[in-house]
């Protein structure tokens, strides 16, 4: 799927990193600062899900519970910012599952 065709709140949309995080320098943001640190965290979370990819709702959950803490408040404007940065990364693929994944079961370790 083309990323812009997916709604930010689409419950069965998945994104997957196919380059292990090499898109960090190509997402059109300053090379330093809080925004870049935040996007590094986002790309790490996407890549950690492997070939199965991560649903958008799981990505928001993982960022909200990340240690160390995600550096930005995950309000709607920040989610839109993150989404637009992700859609600009050519090493991420976006696809829509035929059925929604079961809800994430979180295990606090």
Secondary structure, 3 states (H helix, E strand, C coil): CCHHHCCCCCCCEEEEECCCCHHHHHCCCCCCCHHHHHHHHHHHHHHHCHHHCEEHHHHHHHHHCCCCCCCCCCCHHHHHHHHHHHHCCCCEEEEECCCCCCCCCCCCC
